[in-house]
Amino acid sequence: MYDINTKNVKKGINFYLIFLLLGILFFVMFIIFFITNFIHIKKMDSSIMSNRVEVNSYIDDEGTTMYRGMYYYNVDGKTYTCTSSSASSISPSTENKTIYYESKNPTNCTTSKSFNYILLVFIILPIVFIIIGIKNISKVNKRIKQINELNTKGKLVKNLPYTLVNSGMTVNNVQIKKPIVEYTLPSGTTITLEGDARLDRKLADSDGLVDLVIDLNNPDNYFIDFEINRLSGNLEEDYYNNPNNNQNNSNINNNTN
């Protein structure tokens, strides 16, 4: 059994949890927005033609003159106004138009009863965030399970030289690195192993080397960290540059041949 610390890998859960939570938040906001607008439109159970139109203007933050129509209409002898739901940089027509209003509350009105279903396209964005979050959290959990299996299946190899490369991830405008090592299997084949992204931003430790636990029956399953030790105490053959370890590898090669 080894002292394998998966804290760095688990940070990936927190990273993708942000995607998941943001996706859920925006998804709920969009749903509330759509439902609210849909109910608002459905309440407009009456209609009438306006009898007067005014065009109001204002200057927006970019200095552009914007126009918005205000429509007057009468219900049961009272005059009400309904402002156009959208503004335009082009002055609208002063022709009267149909006003839709709620019979129980004529002040509740709209100049267009059509629901803009095109807005539903924007719901794709939070769904993508949710999918990214769920997919990658599941991937990280699977990775942690694989690492834990190395406690019974893995071989410890200590003090390997390594290089750092960009992982392709950026957190707070900082490039996240990952270690890469060259390891020679007992068969004599040298393979390149890429470590997990260092989400903890740790790039080195006191000895300037990394440790490896690898399943020799399945070299695709391995874990690289700056410090991995046996719980019962490290052995001489655990060290990659130990002559006895090299001799053991040579004996294995001879036996294999």
Backbone bond lengths (Angstrom), bond angles and torsions (degrees), N, CA, C in turn:
res aa  C-N    CA-C-N  psi(-1)  N-CA   C-N-CA  omega(-1)  CA-C   N-CA-C  phi
1 M - - - 1.473 - - 1.530 109.99 -
2 Y 1.321 115.40 144.67 1.454 120.83 -176.18 1.529 110.95 -121.09
3 D 1.305 113.86 158.16 1.460 120.61 173.82 1.526 107.74 -89.71
4 I 1.331 114.83 85.34 1.468 120.45 -177.57 1.529 108.85 -101.68
5 N 1.319 115.39 118.60 1.461 121.32 -178.27 1.535 108.99 -98.86
6 T 1.328 115.91 112.42 1.473 120.52 -178.60 1.524 112.44 -99.09
7 K 1.336 116.35 16.97 1.464 119.93 -176.78 1.525 111.38 -58.99
8 N 1.346 116.69 -41.02 1.457 120.33 179.89 1.525 111.15 -61.64
9 V 1.345 116.65 -42.81 1.462 120.85 -179.41 1.528 110.17 -66.97
10 K 1.345 115.69 -38.79 1.468 119.63 -178.99 1.519 112.32 -64.56
11 K 1.341 116.65 -23.20 1.467 119.30 176.74 1.526 110.94 -60.72
12 G 1.329 115.86 -23.65 1.459 119.59 177.10 1.519 112.22 -62.75
13 I 1.353 115.74 -31.12 1.464 119.72 177.60 1.523 109.55 -63.75
14 N 1.344 116.60 -44.72 1.466 120.50 178.98 1.519 111.16 -62.72
15 F 1.346 115.77 -38.21 1.460 120.78 -179.24 1.522 110.68 -62.24
16 Y 1.336 116.23 -48.95 1.468 119.69 -177.37 1.520 112.26 -81.69
17 L 1.340 117.24 -16.32 1.457 120.17 174.64 1.522 110.50 -65.25
18 I 1.330 115.79 -30.95 1.468 120.38 176.58 1.522 109.77 -62.94
19 F 1.349 116.84 -43.74 1.464 120.91 176.98 1.526 110.23 -58.58
20 L 1.334 115.70 -45.48 1.462 120.68 -177.27 1.524 111.19 -63.87
21 L 1.335 117.35 -47.21 1.460 121.41 -177.74 1.524 111.70 -66.69
22 L 1.351 116.31 -40.90 1.461 119.32 177.21 1.522 110.69 -64.27
23 G 1.335 115.97 -40.84 1.460 119.84 177.93 1.515 112.00 -61.02
24 I 1.340 116.53 -45.66 1.464 121.05 179.31 1.525 110.78 -64.06
25 L 1.356 116.01 -42.76 1.469 120.30 -179.29 1.524 111.42 -60.43
26 F 1.342 116.60 -50.58 1.465 119.67 -178.64 1.524 111.35 -69.07
27 F 1.332 117.16 -33.16 1.461 120.23 177.64 1.528 110.05 -61.97
28 V 1.335 116.22 -46.21 1.470 120.92 179.28 1.524 110.42 -63.74
29 M 1.344 116.78 -41.44 1.465 120.40 179.95 1.528 110.92 -62.67
30 F 1.333 117.04 -43.26 1.464 120.49 178.87 1.521 111.07 -64.45
31 I 1.334 116.38 -43.49 1.461 119.80 -179.82 1.522 110.60 -60.77
32 I 1.358 116.35 -45.61 1.470 120.28 178.42 1.520 110.61 -60.86
33 F 1.337 115.87 -41.29 1.467 120.62 179.81 1.530 110.95 -61.94
34 F 1.340 116.22 -46.65 1.464 120.36 -178.24 1.524 111.20 -65.86
35 I 1.330 116.44 -44.70 1.463 120.09 -179.09 1.527 110.89 -63.70
36 T 1.349 116.04 -43.69 1.464 120.48 179.59 1.521 111.21 -60.10
37 N 1.329 116.45 -45.79 1.467 119.80 179.88 1.524 112.09 -67.89
38 F 1.328 115.83 -37.72 1.458 119.45 179.65 1.536 110.73 -64.35
39 I 1.338 116.95 -44.11 1.470 121.66 178.39 1.525 109.95 -64.54
40 H 1.341 115.40 -40.88 1.467 119.86 179.70 1.527 110.95 -59.16
41 I 1.321 116.85 -44.81 1.463 121.12 -179.47 1.524 111.05 -67.10
42 K 1.341 116.90 -41.15 1.459 120.70 -179.16 1.529 112.52 -63.37
43 K 1.337 116.54 -26.78 1.466 120.01 -179.98 1.521 112.48 -71.17
44 M 1.343 116.81 -19.40 1.463 120.17 -178.96 1.535 109.33 -75.74
45 D 1.329 117.15 83.37 1.468 122.01 -173.34 1.524 113.53 -96.19
46 S 1.336 116.74 1.37 1.463 120.72 178.82 1.518 109.62 -134.59
47 S 1.324 115.05 160.88 1.463 119.54 179.19 1.518 110.14 -146.55
48 I 1.327 115.36 156.00 1.458 121.27 179.37 1.523 108.46 -158.49
49 M 1.314 116.58 154.23 1.453 120.51 178.09 1.528 109.07 -84.29
50 S 1.324 116.54 134.81 1.463 120.22 177.97 1.520 109.15 -66.85
51 N 1.341 115.90 157.91 1.463 119.58 -179.67 1.527 113.30 -115.76
52 R 1.348 115.06 -6.62 1.462 118.90 177.35 1.525 109.19 -157.63
53 V 1.338 114.59 147.02 1.463 119.09 -178.35 1.522 110.01 -130.33
54 E 1.317 116.29 134.13 1.461 122.36 172.33 1.529 108.78 -121.15
55 V 1.323 114.74 145.34 1.467 119.42 177.15 1.519 108.46 -112.30
56 N 1.314 115.97 116.42 1.465 121.82 177.89 1.519 109.74 -99.77
57 S 1.312 116.77 149.84 1.468 120.65 -179.57 1.524 110.48 -133.12
58 Y 1.311 114.10 155.60 1.469 120.57 175.45 1.534 107.51 -155.28
59 I 1.303 116.66 164.96 1.464 121.90 179.65 1.524 108.34 -106.32
60 D 1.337 116.14 124.96 1.464 119.77 -177.64 1.528 111.22 -81.50
61 D 1.321 116.30 -176.58 1.474 121.98 -176.10 1.518 112.82 -62.51
62 E 1.346 117.26 -23.31 1.463 121.08 -179.29 1.527 112.32 -93.07
63 G 1.331 116.24 3.95 1.459 120.31 178.31 1.512 114.35 84.30
64 T 1.329 116.76 11.01 1.468 120.76 -179.30 1.526 109.73 -91.67
65 T 1.321 116.05 136.01 1.460 120.34 176.98 1.528 109.28 -76.81
66 M 1.308 115.98 122.38 1.458 122.01 -178.84 1.523 109.47 -111.77
67 Y 1.348 115.36 146.59 1.457 121.56 -177.16 1.526 110.11 -121.04
68 R 1.328 114.28 145.05 1.458 119.60 178.24 1.538 107.89 -144.46
69 G 1.324 115.94 129.96 1.453 120.20 -178.74 1.517 112.49 -82.21
70 M 1.350 116.51 143.22 1.469 122.08 174.07 1.528 107.37 -120.97
71 Y 1.335 114.69 123.52 1.467 121.16 -173.60 1.530 110.39 -110.91
72 Y 1.357 115.04 130.68 1.462 121.13 179.41 1.527 109.06 -98.29
73 Y 1.318 116.34 139.40 1.467 120.58 177.91 1.522 109.24 -149.18
74 N 1.328 115.27 154.29 1.470 121.81 -177.22 1.523 110.67 -111.50
75 V 1.327 115.81 134.70 1.462 122.57 175.30 1.528 107.59 -135.67
76 D 1.332 115.62 119.44 1.463 121.77 179.87 1.526 112.09 53.40
77 G 1.330 115.70 42.34 1.457 121.04 175.39 1.519 114.19 81.92
78 K 1.342 118.63 -2.60 1.458 120.72 178.85 1.525 110.22 -106.68
79 T 1.336 114.61 146.39 1.451 120.11 -179.68 1.532 110.05 -98.18
80 Y 1.316 113.88 132.38 1.471 120.10 178.79 1.523 108.22 -126.41
81 T 1.327 114.77 161.60 1.468 119.77 176.30 1.527 109.40 -123.72
82 C 1.303 114.45 146.06 1.469 120.75 177.86 1.524 107.90 -132.09
83 T 1.327 115.76 118.78 1.461 120.86 -179.20 1.522 109.90 -88.95
84 S 1.305 115.58 139.30 1.461 120.54 178.75 1.533 109.92 -55.97
85 S 1.330 115.92 139.37 1.464 121.05 -175.10 1.525 112.88 -70.95
86 S 1.330 118.03 -15.89 1.460 121.00 -178.87 1.519 110.07 -135.00
87 A 1.345 114.64 151.20 1.461 121.00 178.09 1.520 108.94 -104.86
88 S 1.335 116.08 158.81 1.458 121.25 -178.26 1.522 109.22 -143.12
89 S 1.326 114.62 151.85 1.469 119.35 176.62 1.522 111.29 -78.21
90 I 1.328 115.12 -6.47 1.466 121.15 177.35 1.527 108.17 -107.46
91 S 1.308 115.65 129.96 1.460 119.82 -178.53 1.528 110.32 -62.48
92 P 1.347 117.69 127.48 1.465 120.20 -177.02 1.529 112.32 -73.72
93 S 1.305 114.27 166.40 1.467 120.20 177.54 1.522 109.79 -68.08
94 T 1.330 115.21 149.08 1.465 120.17 178.35 1.527 111.15 -94.95
95 E 1.331 116.20 13.75 1.463 118.98 177.52 1.520 109.95 -75.19
96 N 1.315 115.85 146.60 1.457 120.59 178.07 1.529 110.01 -67.44
97 K 1.316 115.80 150.33 1.453 120.10 178.47 1.525 110.08 -139.05
98 T 1.326 115.62 168.51 1.454 120.98 -179.93 1.525 110.42 -73.09
99 I 1.331 114.26 131.89 1.459 121.25 177.43 1.530 108.03 -109.53
100 Y 1.322 115.68 129.57 1.466 121.17 177.01 1.530 108.27 -101.12
101 Y 1.329 116.18 131.54 1.461 119.28 -176.58 1.530 110.73 -143.00
102 E 1.308 114.12 164.28 1.466 121.17 178.81 1.526 108.25 -88.60
103 S 1.325 115.81 122.04 1.473 119.70 -174.96 1.524 112.38 -59.93
104 K 1.324 117.16 -33.47 1.470 120.46 -179.71 1.527 112.32 -77.65
105 N 1.304 115.67 -19.53 1.467 120.71 -179.14 1.522 108.52 -148.43
106 P 1.344 118.09 83.79 1.465 122.26 -174.35 1.524 114.86 -59.29
107 T 1.344 116.86 -16.39 1.467 118.17 178.19 1.533 111.31 -72.69
108 N 1.324 115.99 -18.23 1.465 121.20 178.71 1.518 107.57 -86.63
109 C 1.320 116.79 106.62 1.472 119.93 -170.86 1.515 111.39 -143.23
110 T 1.322 115.21 171.35 1.465 122.43 174.96 1.516 109.02 -156.06
111 T 1.315 115.98 153.22 1.462 120.07 178.67 1.525 111.85 -94.45
112 S 1.332 116.43 -6.88 1.464 120.41 178.04 1.529 108.75 -144.20
113 K 1.326 115.68 126.17 1.458 119.83 -178.29 1.519 112.48 -96.43
114 S 1.327 116.22 -1.04 1.465 118.89 -178.54 1.527 109.50 -79.63
115 F 1.327 114.88 137.48 1.466 120.89 178.73 1.527 108.41 -89.47
116 N 1.329 115.84 130.25 1.471 120.97 -177.70 1.535 109.28 -81.29
117 Y 1.333 115.60 89.54 1.461 120.19 -177.81 1.529 112.23 -70.97
118 I 1.334 116.45 -13.98 1.463 119.52 178.14 1.530 110.46 -62.47
119 L 1.336 116.21 -28.65 1.465 120.36 179.45 1.524 112.07 -62.51
120 L 1.334 115.81 -21.62 1.458 118.92 179.47 1.531 111.74 -63.40
121 V 1.340 115.98 -21.05 1.462 119.77 178.56 1.532 110.69 -60.24
122 F 1.338 115.99 -33.77 1.465 120.29 -176.76 1.526 112.41 -68.18
123 I 1.333 117.00 -14.66 1.458 119.13 179.06 1.531 110.61 -73.00
124 I 1.342 116.12 -14.38 1.462 120.38 178.53 1.531 110.62 -62.76
125 L 1.346 116.77 -37.42 1.462 120.92 -176.35 1.535 112.36 -59.47
126 P 1.346 119.01 -53.18 1.474 117.22 178.33 1.521 113.45 -63.99
127 I 1.336 117.04 -30.48 1.469 119.71 177.86 1.521 109.87 -65.36
128 V 1.347 116.58 -39.35 1.469 120.85 177.51 1.523 109.95 -62.54
129 F 1.339 117.08 -42.33 1.460 121.16 178.70 1.528 110.56 -62.12
130 I 1.325 116.81 -41.44 1.472 120.90 -179.76 1.528 110.02 -64.30
131 I 1.333 116.29 -44.53 1.471 120.69 -179.88 1.525 110.59 -62.57
132 I 1.351 116.80 -44.55 1.464 120.93 178.84 1.527 109.96 -59.81
133 G 1.332 116.16 -45.01 1.456 120.57 -179.01 1.515 112.46 -61.87
134 I 1.330 116.97 -51.74 1.464 121.43 -177.56 1.530 111.04 -63.52
135 K 1.328 115.85 -45.40 1.469 120.65 -177.20 1.524 111.37 -61.28
136 N 1.328 116.87 -45.42 1.458 120.07 -175.40 1.524 112.86 -79.11
137 I 1.327 118.23 -30.68 1.463 119.96 173.86 1.518 109.71 -64.39
138 S 1.332 116.15 -41.30 1.466 120.60 176.22 1.523 110.68 -62.52
139 K 1.335 116.08 -39.06 1.464 121.20 179.79 1.524 111.06 -65.21
140 V 1.336 116.72 -41.24 1.468 120.56 179.42 1.523 110.35 -66.14
141 N 1.336 117.25 -42.81 1.472 120.80 178.66 1.531 111.00 -61.59
142 K 1.327 116.24 -38.81 1.463 120.41 177.52 1.527 110.14 -65.33
143 R 1.340 116.09 -39.60 1.461 121.09 178.92 1.528 110.86 -63.54
144 I 1.321 116.86 -42.67 1.469 120.92 179.18 1.524 110.32 -63.04
145 K 1.321 116.85 -39.03 1.463 120.92 177.86 1.531 110.54 -62.62
146 Q 1.351 116.79 -41.97 1.471 121.12 178.42 1.528 110.86 -62.93
147 I 1.322 116.09 -41.62 1.472 120.24 -179.63 1.522 110.28 -63.88
148 N 1.333 116.33 -42.66 1.464 120.05 -179.78 1.530 111.78 -63.87
149 E 1.331 116.74 -31.11 1.469 120.45 178.15 1.528 111.99 -65.81
150 L 1.341 116.26 -22.27 1.460 120.12 179.76 1.526 112.05 -67.60
151 N 1.335 116.93 -15.64 1.462 119.96 176.86 1.522 111.66 -60.87
152 T 1.319 116.08 -30.70 1.473 119.81 -178.77 1.524 112.16 -108.68
153 K 1.332 118.16 -21.58 1.461 120.66 -175.48 1.526 113.89 -109.47
154 G 1.323 117.25 -13.40 1.452 119.86 -170.16 1.513 115.60 -93.19
155 K 1.340 114.30 156.32 1.465 122.93 173.89 1.518 107.25 -107.54
156 L 1.336 116.22 132.71 1.460 121.29 179.24 1.526 110.21 -84.89
157 V 1.315 115.73 131.05 1.463 122.14 175.70 1.527 107.24 -130.17
158 K 1.326 116.71 113.66 1.457 120.44 -174.50 1.528 112.05 -102.49
159 N 1.324 112.79 153.76 1.472 122.51 172.83 1.529 113.48 62.11
160 L 1.316 114.50 59.35 1.460 120.80 174.41 1.527 110.27 -97.70
161 P 1.331 118.24 136.86 1.470 119.69 172.85 1.529 109.28 -69.45
162 Y 1.309 116.53 153.44 1.467 119.84 -176.16 1.522 110.20 -149.71
163 T 1.317 114.73 166.03 1.458 121.98 171.75 1.521 107.91 -126.39
164 L 1.316 115.84 159.39 1.463 121.14 179.00 1.526 109.81 -111.36
165 V 1.326 116.00 137.16 1.463 121.47 175.98 1.522 108.23 -133.28
166 N 1.323 116.04 162.12 1.458 120.14 177.50 1.524 109.91 -68.58
167 S 1.325 116.20 137.56 1.458 120.99 -179.19 1.526 112.12 -86.32
168 G 1.335 116.63 -12.00 1.459 120.23 -176.08 1.509 112.37 92.89
169 M 1.326 116.38 -2.75 1.462 121.37 179.12 1.531 109.26 -104.20
170 T 1.331 115.21 145.52 1.463 121.10 176.70 1.518 108.66 -130.90
171 V 1.321 116.77 128.76 1.461 122.33 178.13 1.526 107.50 -125.27
172 N 1.344 115.67 121.83 1.471 120.83 -178.40 1.532 111.48 52.37
173 N 1.332 115.41 43.95 1.468 123.45 177.89 1.524 113.37 64.89
174 V 1.336 116.48 18.94 1.459 121.21 177.62 1.522 108.92 -112.73
175 Q 1.346 116.58 126.65 1.465 121.23 178.27 1.523 109.39 -69.25
176 I 1.327 116.37 127.95 1.461 121.46 177.82 1.526 108.99 -88.29
177 K 1.326 115.80 128.74 1.464 121.61 -177.50 1.530 111.01 -95.78
178 K 1.338 115.02 165.31 1.455 121.47 172.27 1.525 108.78 -143.14
179 P 1.341 117.88 144.05 1.467 120.44 -179.12 1.524 111.94 -81.92
180 I 1.305 115.83 148.72 1.467 122.14 175.17 1.528 108.20 -129.64
181 V 1.330 116.12 133.12 1.463 120.22 179.24 1.528 109.57 -128.03
182 E 1.310 114.61 154.68 1.462 122.07 172.19 1.528 107.08 -105.01
183 Y 1.336 116.20 120.96 1.466 119.64 -176.86 1.526 109.16 -126.33
184 T 1.342 114.73 135.08 1.463 120.50 179.12 1.520 109.39 -97.21
185 L 1.324 116.20 118.70 1.456 122.05 178.47 1.524 110.43 -70.25
186 P 1.348 117.83 160.91 1.459 120.33 176.59 1.533 113.28 -55.32
187 S 1.327 116.85 -25.14 1.471 120.38 178.62 1.522 112.42 -73.66
188 G 1.351 116.35 -10.53 1.452 120.37 -177.89 1.510 113.61 98.33
189 T 1.319 117.21 -8.16 1.466 121.29 179.45 1.524 110.05 -79.49
190 T 1.309 116.10 130.13 1.464 120.98 177.20 1.526 109.07 -95.46
191 I 1.304 115.43 127.45 1.469 120.68 -178.47 1.522 109.36 -120.53
192 T 1.319 115.01 153.68 1.468 121.76 176.73 1.518 108.60 -99.66
193 L 1.311 116.26 125.84 1.463 121.75 -177.52 1.524 109.54 -115.87
194 E 1.308 115.98 127.41 1.464 121.52 178.60 1.521 109.07 -101.98
195 G 1.316 116.12 124.05 1.457 121.01 -179.94 1.513 111.99 -77.99
196 D 1.325 115.30 173.13 1.464 121.06 177.64 1.528 110.15 -71.34
197 A 1.328 115.21 150.30 1.466 120.30 177.94 1.526 109.75 -57.70
198 R 1.329 116.37 134.14 1.464 120.96 -178.77 1.521 109.07 -83.87
199 L 1.322 115.02 81.74 1.455 120.95 179.15 1.524 111.36 -68.33
200 D 1.342 116.13 -18.67 1.465 119.58 175.38 1.523 111.40 -83.86
201 R 1.346 116.64 -0.91 1.470 125.01 177.04 1.527 112.51 64.56
202 K 1.315 117.33 15.40 1.457 120.18 175.80 1.520 108.32 -77.17
203 L 1.329 116.41 131.06 1.460 121.11 -175.28 1.524 113.33 -116.72
204 A 1.344 117.96 -13.41 1.461 120.41 -179.07 1.520 109.08 -167.25
205 D 1.351 115.70 166.76 1.459 120.46 171.25 1.526 108.76 -131.48
206 S 1.301 116.62 -168.11 1.467 120.67 -170.97 1.528 113.45 -62.15
207 D 1.347 118.42 -36.48 1.466 119.11 -176.60 1.519 113.32 -90.07
208 G 1.334 117.51 -5.13 1.458 120.64 177.04 1.510 114.58 68.10
209 L 1.347 117.33 18.31 1.458 122.35 -178.94 1.529 108.95 -130.25
210 V 1.332 116.45 169.73 1.458 120.82 177.97 1.523 109.70 -121.05
211 D 1.319 115.14 162.13 1.464 121.83 176.02 1.519 109.27 -112.31
212 L 1.315 114.96 154.46 1.456 121.44 -175.56 1.523 110.04 -134.16
213 V 1.327 115.98 137.49 1.461 121.15 166.75 1.518 106.20 -119.70
214 I 1.327 116.29 124.25 1.460 120.48 -173.87 1.525 110.69 -136.03
215 D 1.323 115.22 140.53 1.464 121.56 174.86 1.526 106.92 -87.18
216 L 1.317 116.61 106.42 1.464 120.39 -176.15 1.520 112.64 -66.13
217 N 1.326 117.71 -22.14 1.461 120.95 175.85 1.524 111.64 -80.36
218 N 1.333 115.42 -18.68 1.458 121.32 177.52 1.531 107.75 -145.20
219 P 1.332 117.08 78.78 1.468 121.30 -174.64 1.521 114.67 -59.14
220 D 1.333 116.79 -13.70 1.461 118.71 177.12 1.520 111.90 -70.67
221 N 1.336 115.62 -17.36 1.460 119.34 177.81 1.521 108.75 -101.99
222 Y 1.319 115.58 110.86 1.463 121.27 -178.91 1.519 108.39 -154.90
223 F 1.318 114.86 168.26 1.461 120.03 177.83 1.520 108.75 -145.32
224 I 1.309 115.74 131.13 1.464 122.43 179.91 1.525 108.80 -113.46
225 D 1.321 115.97 131.81 1.460 120.46 176.67 1.524 108.46 -149.51
226 F 1.311 116.19 170.01 1.455 119.66 -177.89 1.531 112.26 -78.57
227 E 1.323 117.12 -20.93 1.458 119.24 179.80 1.524 110.05 -151.81
228 I 1.339 115.98 111.15 1.459 122.74 174.98 1.531 107.15 -131.54
229 N 1.311 117.66 128.79 1.464 121.59 -177.28 1.527 110.84 -132.89
230 R 1.322 114.42 156.98 1.463 119.81 171.09 1.529 108.67 -72.39
231 L 1.312 116.82 141.19 1.461 120.26 176.71 1.520 110.78 -66.68
232 S 1.330 115.87 -28.86 1.460 120.71 -178.38 1.530 112.73 -91.67
233 G 1.326 117.59 1.48 1.463 121.86 -178.27 1.513 111.21 106.16
234 N 1.318 116.69 135.86 1.459 121.31 -176.18 1.536 111.63 -70.45
235 L 1.329 115.46 151.38 1.457 122.47 178.01 1.526 109.36 -105.11
236 E 1.320 115.86 159.17 1.463 119.34 -179.73 1.515 111.95 -60.50
237 E 1.348 115.69 -38.50 1.463 118.55 -177.61 1.524 113.55 -72.66
238 D 1.338 116.16 -4.78 1.464 119.12 177.01 1.527 111.29 -74.22
239 Y 1.331 117.59 -19.97 1.459 121.32 -174.50 1.522 110.54 -87.10
240 Y 1.326 115.42 129.11 1.463 121.40 -172.36 1.525 112.65 -63.18
241 N 1.330 116.79 -33.99 1.468 119.98 -177.12 1.523 112.12 -95.62
242 N 1.353 116.93 14.48 1.458 120.40 179.29 1.527 109.60 -79.98
243 P 1.367 118.53 128.60 1.474 120.83 -178.78 1.519 112.58 -56.28
244 N 1.341 117.83 -37.19 1.464 120.58 179.90 1.522 111.21 -64.39
245 N 1.335 114.81 -34.96 1.457 119.10 178.96 1.518 110.22 -66.76
246 N 1.355 116.04 -41.87 1.470 119.88 178.10 1.523 110.87 -64.27
247 Q 1.362 116.42 -37.59 1.451 119.82 179.03 1.520 110.53 -66.34
248 N 1.347 115.82 -38.37 1.468 119.47 178.44 1.515 110.67 -62.73
249 N 1.345 115.62 -40.99 1.460 119.49 178.21 1.516 110.48 -63.15
250 S 1.363 116.09 -39.36 1.466 120.17 179.68 1.517 110.81 -65.03
251 N 1.335 117.03 -40.70 1.463 120.92 179.17 1.523 110.91 -64.03
252 I 1.337 114.59 -38.39 1.476 118.43 179.92 1.523 109.57 -64.86
253 N 1.376 114.86 -40.44 1.472 118.60 179.67 1.526 110.62 -63.23
254 N 1.367 117.04 -42.00 1.448 120.58 -179.47 1.525 111.26 -64.84
255 N 1.346 115.69 -41.13 1.456 119.58 179.35 1.532 111.25 -65.94
256 T 1.350 112.75 -35.48 1.476 116.72 179.42 1.513 110.63 -67.21
257 N 1.354 115.36 -39.54 1.462 118.84 179.87 1.533 110.54 -71.33
